């Protein structure tokens, strides 16, 4: 479970995130949407402990990211919007490096690496250098690395960008499977029809403030999520 309490993050005089509060429950897929510069990535980087923040708190399964950052990060997998990986490494070495940090036993990591590399059609590329990969292939390696250590909470920033249709389909199924096991997924996306069909709840952020939050069906009513979003953007 993620609990965000009165989060404020400023860059000079600009409040990128302005008194944001919401929870992501266990067993839930939660979408976070907004225009470019609305505060999505700043919020996400604060949740995973990359960004410090001015005030408020973020709790990961009851532990504060400010006071217990390592304990919080053990519970999280994070896939950024731009997969900046160690390009001088082979893909398999990078994935094992991530598994080493999370102290994943050899048998579990092998099983998961095999499972997810086959699913994402990367099993024949694991011994290749990351520097030779396209954006989409790097995104797949970031996803395999995140999923291989079986996180309790999966946080992703625009995870579908650069993925081929089959990979998008398979990732959505993995997300559903994780939630059926009581795990939490929080992700930002500009692909609103995917969010509408996939997610339990949604928050819409505009100029650093949450302008709409709730159950997906309640938020969209008889409209599409895209219509609701565009109407809010025009206000």
DRENDO-1510 file (C-alpha; in Angstrom, 1 decimal, always signed):
<recs>
REC; n; res; u; v; w
REC; 1; UNK; +0.0; +0.0; +0.0 .
REC; 2; UNK; +1.2; +3.5; -0.9 .
REC; 3; UNK; +0.0; +6.4; +1.3 .
REC; 4; UNK; +0.8; +9.9; +0.0 .
REC; 5; UNK; +0.1; +12.6; +2.6 .
REC; 6; UNK; +0.1; +16.3; +1.7 .
REC; 7; UNK; +3.0; +16.0; -0.6 .
REC; 8; UNK; +4.6; +19.3; -1.7 .
REC; 9; UNK; +7.6; +19.5; -4.1 .
REC; 10; UNK; +8.9; +22.9; -5.5 .
REC; 11; UNK; +11.5; +23.9; -8.0 .
REC; 12; UNK; +12.3; +27.5; -7.0 .
REC; 13; UNK; +9.0; +29.4; -7.0 .
REC; 14; UNK; +7.2; +26.6; -9.0 .
REC; 15; UNK; +5.1; +24.1; -7.0 .
REC; 16; UNK; +5.4; +21.1; -9.2 .
REC; 17; UNK; +3.4; +19.0; -6.7 .
REC; 18; UNK; +1.0; +21.0; -4.5 .
REC; 19; UNK; -0.5; +19.3; -1.4 .
REC; 20; UNK; -1.2; +16.0; -3.1 .
REC; 21; UNK; -2.8; +13.2; -1.0 .
REC; 22; UNK; -4.1; +9.8; -2.0 .
REC; 23; UNK; -3.7; +6.1; -1.3 .
REC; 24; UNK; -3.0; +3.1; -3.6 .
REC; 25; UNK; -4.5; +0.0; -1.9 .
REC; 26; UNK; -3.3; -3.6; -2.0 .
REC; 27; UNK; -4.6; -5.5; -4.9 .
REC; 28; UNK; -5.3; -2.4; -7.0 .
REC; 29; UNK; -4.2; -1.0; -10.3 .
REC; 30; UNK; -4.2; +2.8; -10.0 .
REC; 31; UNK; -3.7; +5.1; -13.0 .
REC; 32; UNK; -2.1; +8.6; -12.7 .
REC; 33; UNK; -2.9; +10.8; -15.6 .
REC; 34; UNK; -2.2; +14.4; -16.6 .
REC; 35; UNK; -0.7; +16.6; -19.3 .
REC; 36; UNK; +3.1; +17.0; -19.7 .
REC; 37; UNK; +4.4; +19.0; -16.8 .
REC; 38; UNK; +1.4; +18.4; -14.6 .
REC; 39; UNK; +3.5; +16.8; -11.8 .
REC; 40; UNK; +3.2; +13.1; -12.6 .
REC; 41; UNK; +6.9; +12.2; -12.9 .
REC; 42; UNK; +7.8; +14.5; -10.0 .
REC; 43; UNK; +5.3; +12.6; -7.8 .
REC; 44; UNK; +6.5; +9.2; -8.9 .
REC; 45; UNK; +10.1; +10.1; -8.3 .
REC; 46; UNK; +9.2; +11.3; -4.8 .
REC; 47; UNK; +7.4; +8.0; -4.1 .
REC; 48; UNK; +10.4; +5.8; -5.1 .
REC; 49; UNK; +12.9; +8.0; -3.2 .
REC; 50; UNK; +14.7; +9.7; -6.2 .
REC; 51; UNK; +13.3; +13.1; -5.4 .
REC; 52; UNK; +13.4; +14.7; -2.0 .
REC; 53; UNK; +10.3; +16.8; -1.2 .
REC; 54; UNK; +9.5; +19.9; +0.7 .
REC; 55; UNK; +6.8; +18.7; +3.1 .
REC; 56; UNK; +4.3; +15.9; +3.6 .
REC; 57; UNK; +5.1; +12.2; +3.7 .
REC; 58; UNK; +5.0; +9.0; +1.6 .
REC; 59; UNK; +4.4; +5.7; +3.3 .
REC; 60; UNK; +5.2; +2.4; +1.7 .
REC; 61; UNK; +3.4; -0.4; +3.6 .
REC; 62; UNK; +3.5; +1.8; +6.6 .
REC; 63; UNK; +7.1; +2.9; +6.4 .
REC; 64; UNK; +8.2; +6.4; +5.5 .
REC; 65; UNK; +10.3; +6.9; +2.4 .
REC; 66; UNK; +12.0; +9.8; +4.3 .
REC; 67; UNK; +13.0; +8.0; +7.4 .
REC; 68; UNK; +13.2; +4.4; +6.1 .
REC; 69; UNK; +14.3; +4.7; +2.5 .
REC; 70; UNK; +16.0; +1.3; +2.1 .
REC; 71; UNK; +13.2; -0.6; +3.8 .
REC; 72; UNK; +10.7; +1.1; +1.5 .
REC; 73; UNK; +12.8; +0.5; -1.7 .
REC; 74; UNK; +12.9; -3.3; -0.9 .
REC; 75; UNK; +9.2; -3.4; -1.4 .
REC; 76; UNK; +9.2; -1.5; -4.7 .
REC; 77; UNK; +10.1; -2.0; -8.3 .
REC; 78; UNK; +10.3; +1.1; -10.5 .
REC; 79; UNK; +10.2; +1.4; -14.2 .
REC; 80; UNK; +11.0; +5.0; -15.4 .
REC; 81; UNK; +9.7; +6.6; -18.5 .
REC; 82; UNK; +13.1; +6.7; -20.0 .
REC; 83; UNK; +15.0; +3.4; -19.3 .
REC; 84; UNK; +18.5; +4.7; -18.6 .
REC; 85; UNK; +20.3; +1.4; -18.2 .
REC; 86; UNK; +24.0; +0.7; -17.9 .
REC; 87; UNK; +24.7; +0.4; -21.6 .
REC; 88; UNK; +28.1; -1.1; -21.3 .
REC; 89; UNK; +26.6; -4.2; -19.7 .
REC; 90; UNK; +25.0; -7.2; -21.3 .
REC; 91; UNK; +21.2; -7.5; -20.7 .
REC; 92; UNK; +21.5; -10.6; -18.5 .
REC; 93; UNK; +24.3; -9.0; -16.4 .
REC; 94; UNK; +22.1; -6.0; -15.8 .
REC; 95; UNK; +19.1; -8.1; -14.8 .
REC; 96; UNK; +21.3; -10.2; -12.4 .
REC; 97; UNK; +22.7; -7.0; -11.0 .
REC; 98; UNK; +19.2; -5.8; -10.0 .
REC; 99; UNK; +18.4; -9.3; -8.6 .
REC; 100; UNK; +21.6; -9.2; -6.6 .
REC; 101; UNK; +20.6; -5.9; -5.0 .
REC; 102; UNK; +17.3; -7.4; -3.9 .
REC; 103; UNK; +19.1; -10.6; -2.8 .
REC; 104; UNK; +16.9; -12.9; -5.0 .
REC; 105; UNK; +17.8; -16.6; -4.7 .
REC; 106; UNK; +19.3; -18.2; -7.8 .
REC; 107; UNK; +16.4; -20.6; -8.4 .
REC; 108; UNK; +13.7; -17.8; -8.2 .
REC; 109; UNK; +15.6; -15.4; -10.4 .
REC; 110; UNK; +16.3; -18.0; -13.1 .
REC; 111; UNK; +12.7; -19.0; -13.2 .
REC; 112; UNK; +11.5; -15.3; -13.4 .
REC; 113; UNK; +14.1; -14.2; -15.9 .
REC; 114; UNK; +13.2; -17.1; -18.2 .
REC; 115; UNK; +9.5; -16.5; -17.8 .
REC; 116; UNK; +9.5; -12.7; -18.5 .
REC; 117; UNK; +12.3; -12.7; -21.2 .
REC; 118; UNK; +10.2; -15.3; -23.1 .
REC; 119; UNK; +7.0; -13.4; -22.6 .
REC; 120; UNK; +8.6; -10.2; -23.9 .
REC; 121; UNK; +10.5; -12.0; -26.7 .
REC; 122; UNK; +13.9; -11.0; -25.3 .
REC; 123; UNK; +15.3; -14.5; -24.5 .
REC; 124; UNK; +17.6; -14.4; -27.6 .
REC; 125; UNK; +19.0; -11.0; -26.7 .
REC; 126; UNK; +20.0; -11.5; -23.1 .
REC; 127; UNK; +23.7; -11.9; -24.0 .
REC; 128; UNK; +23.8; -8.8; -26.1 .
REC; 129; UNK; +25.0; -5.4; -25.0 .
REC; 130; UNK; +22.3; -3.0; -23.9 .
REC; 131; UNK; +24.0; -0.3; -26.0 .
REC; 132; UNK; +22.8; -2.1; -29.2 .
REC; 133; UNK; +19.1; -2.1; -28.1 .
REC; 134; UNK; +16.3; +0.1; -29.4 .
REC; 135; UNK; +14.2; +2.1; -26.9 .
REC; 136; UNK; +11.6; -0.6; -26.8 .
REC; 137; UNK; +14.1; -3.3; -26.1 .
REC; 138; UNK; +15.6; -1.3; -23.3 .
REC; 139; UNK; +12.1; -0.9; -21.9 .
REC; 140; UNK; +11.6; -4.6; -22.0 .
REC; 141; UNK; +14.9; -5.2; -20.1 .
REC; 142; UNK; +13.7; -2.6; -17.5 .
REC; 143; UNK; +10.5; -4.5; -17.1 .
REC; 144; UNK; +12.2; -7.9; -16.8 .
REC; 145; UNK; +14.5; -6.5; -14.1 .
REC; 146; UNK; +11.5; -5.0; -12.2 .
REC; 147; UNK; +9.4; -8.2; -12.4 .
REC; 148; UNK; +12.2; -10.7; -11.7 .
REC; 149; UNK; +12.4; -9.8; -8.0 .
REC; 150; UNK; +8.7; -10.1; -7.4 .
REC; 151; UNK; +8.0; -6.7; -5.9 .
REC; 152; UNK; +5.1; -6.0; -3.6 .
REC; 153; UNK; +4.5; -2.7; -5.3 .
REC; 154; UNK; +5.1; -1.9; -9.0 .
REC; 155; UNK; +5.5; +1.7; -10.0 .
REC; 156; UNK; +5.8; +2.6; -13.6 .
REC; 157; UNK; +6.0; +5.9; -15.5 .
REC; 158; UNK; +4.6; +5.6; -19.0 .
REC; 159; UNK; +5.3; +1.8; -19.2 .
REC; 160; UNK; +3.6; +1.2; -22.6 .
REC; 161; UNK; +5.7; +3.7; -24.6 .
REC; 162; UNK; +7.9; +2.0; -27.1 .
REC; 163; UNK; +6.4; -1.5; -26.5 .
REC; 164; UNK; +5.0; -3.5; -29.4 .
REC; 165; UNK; +1.3; -4.6; -29.2 .
REC; 166; UNK; +2.0; -8.1; -28.0 .
REC; 167; UNK; +4.3; -6.8; -25.2 .
REC; 168; UNK; +1.5; -4.3; -24.2 .
REC; 169; UNK; -1.0; -7.1; -24.1 .
REC; 170; UNK; +1.3; -9.4; -22.0 .
REC; 171; UNK; +2.2; -6.6; -19.6 .
REC; 172; UNK; -1.4; -5.9; -18.9 .
REC; 173; UNK; -2.0; -9.5; -18.1 .
REC; 174; UNK; +1.0; -9.5; -15.7 .
REC; 175; UNK; -0.4; -6.5; -14.0 .
REC; 176; UNK; -3.8; -8.2; -13.5 .
REC; 177; UNK; -2.0; -11.3; -12.3 .
REC; 178; UNK; +0.0; -9.3; -9.7 .
REC; 179; UNK; -3.1; -7.6; -8.4 .
REC; 180; UNK; -4.9; -10.9; -8.0 .
REC; 181; UNK; -2.1; -11.8; -5.6 .
REC; 182; UNK; -2.7; -8.7; -3.5 .
REC; 183; UNK; +0.1; -6.6; -5.0 .
REC; 184; UNK; -0.3; -2.9; -5.9 .
REC; 185; UNK; +0.4; -1.2; -9.2 .
REC; 186; UNK; +0.7; +2.6; -9.7 .
REC; 187; UNK; +1.5; +3.9; -13.1 .
REC; 188; UNK; +1.2; +7.0; -15.2 .
REC; 189; UNK; +0.1; +6.9; -18.8 .
REC; 190; UNK; -1.1; +9.0; -21.7 .
REC; 191; UNK; -2.9; +6.0; -23.2 .
REC; 192; UNK; -6.3; +6.7; -21.7 .
REC; 193; UNK; -8.2; +3.9; -23.2 .
REC; 194; UNK; -5.8; +1.4; -21.7 .
REC; 195; UNK; -6.1; +3.0; -18.3 .
REC; 196; UNK; -9.9; +3.1; -18.6 .
REC; 197; UNK; -10.1; -0.7; -19.3 .
REC; 198; UNK; -7.4; -1.8; -16.9 .
REC; 199; UNK; -7.5; +0.3; -13.8 .
REC; 200; UNK; -9.6; +0.1; -10.6 .
REC; 201; UNK; -9.0; +3.8; -9.7 .
REC; 202; UNK; -7.6; +6.9; -11.3 .
REC; 203; UNK; -6.2; +10.3; -10.2 .
REC; 204; UNK; -6.0; +13.2; -12.6 .
REC; 205; UNK; -3.4; +15.8; -11.8 .
REC; 206; UNK; -3.3; +19.3; -13.2 .
REC; 207; UNK; -0.7; +22.0; -12.5 .
REC; 208; UNK; +0.5; +20.0; -9.5 .
REC; 209; UNK; -2.9; +19.5; -7.9 .
REC; 210; UNK; -5.3; +16.5; -7.9 .
REC; 211; UNK; -8.4; +17.7; -9.7 .
REC; 212; UNK; -10.3; +14.3; -9.9 .
REC; 213; UNK; -9.8; +11.0; -8.1 .
REC; 214; UNK; -11.9; +7.9; -7.5 .
REC; 215; UNK; -13.2; +4.7; -8.8 .
REC; 216; UNK; -12.8; +4.5; -12.6 .
REC; 217; UNK; -16.5; +3.9; -13.3 .
REC; 218; UNK; -17.5; +6.7; -11.0 .
REC; 219; UNK; -15.0; +9.1; -12.6 .
REC; 220; UNK; -16.0; +8.5; -16.1 .
REC; 221; UNK; -19.7; +7.9; -15.7 .
REC; 222; UNK; -21.4; +7.7; -19.1 .
REC; 223; UNK; -18.4; +9.3; -20.8 .
REC; 224; UNK; -15.0; +8.0; -21.7 .
REC; 225; UNK; -11.9; +8.7; -19.6 .
REC; 226; UNK; -10.6; +10.7; -22.5 .
REC; 227; UNK; -13.7; +12.9; -22.5 .
REC; 228; UNK; -13.4; +13.5; -18.8 .
REC; 229; UNK; -9.7; +14.4; -19.0 .
REC; 230; UNK; -10.2; +16.8; -21.9 .
REC; 231; UNK; -13.1; +18.5; -20.1 .
REC; 232; UNK; -10.9; +19.0; -17.0 .
REC; 233; UNK; -8.0; +20.3; -19.2 .
REC; 234; UNK; -10.3; +23.0; -20.7 .
REC; 235; UNK; -11.4; +24.4; -17.3 .
</recs>
